[in-house]
Amino acid sequence: MEHSGHDHPTPGPRSATWAMAAQATLHCLTGCAIGEVLGMVIGTWRGLPGLTTVVLSVALAFVFGYALTMRGVLRAGVGLRTALKVALAADTVSIAVMEVLDNAVMLLVPGAMNAGLDSGLFWAALAGSLVTAFVLTTPLNKWLIGRGKGHAVVHRYHH
């Protein structure tokens, strides 16, 4: 049962709040973090080169980010194709920016990419990279939501 948008209007420039942006960013970051952490753990555990680990992490971040959004949209009763289109529209820019930011942090922290899974440096850099991605992506999501883009396209499918 697809909502027409009248029950939950798409936010406009004046109605996009920091709380909405933070919630959208946290939602997006959850999927990104699952994929990012999984990719970093697999890459580090397998001893993959840094670039290969980053590519794996980015790919998994997109997969998990889109999957979480699609899960919620599918609950609204839409088809798989529509859910995928909504997820692509809602999350692509946010995930891309988050991935650039958190992988840049991982690459810029000396030794983080080569630290083992038992290293505090690895986990501290990874946590710091995710916090950095959240802080710097939230304003982008506020701007997108205020223009009816990004996570705003999901709102019509929420109950």
QUICOR-V988456 format. One line per field, one symbol per residue. ss: DSSP state (H for helix, E for strand, L for the rest). psi: psi as a letter, one per 40 degrees, with the letter a starting at -180 (. if undefined). burial: 1 if it has 9 or more other C-alpha atoms within 8 Angstrom, else 0. A space follows every 10 residues. Layout:
BEGIN
ss: ???
psi: ???
burial: ???
END
This chain:
BEGIN
ss: LLLLLLLLLL LLLLLLLHHH HHHHHHHHHH HHHHHHHHHH HHHHHHLLLH HHHHHHHHHH HHHHHHHHHH HHHHHLLLLH HHHHHHHHHH HHHHHHHHHH HHHHHHHHLL LLLLLLLLLH HHHHHHHHHH HHHHHHHHHH HHHHHHLLLH HHHHHHHLL
psi: hhieeddgih iadeehiddd dddddddddd dddddddddd dddddefiid dddddddddd dddddddddd dddddeeiid dddddddddd eddddddddd ddddddddhh eddeiieehd dddddddddd dddddedddd dddddeeeab ededdeei.
burial: 0000100001 1110010101 1101110111 1111111111 1111100101 0111011111 1111111111 0111010100 0011011111 1101101110 1111111000 0110101000 1110110111 0111001111 1111111111 111111110
END
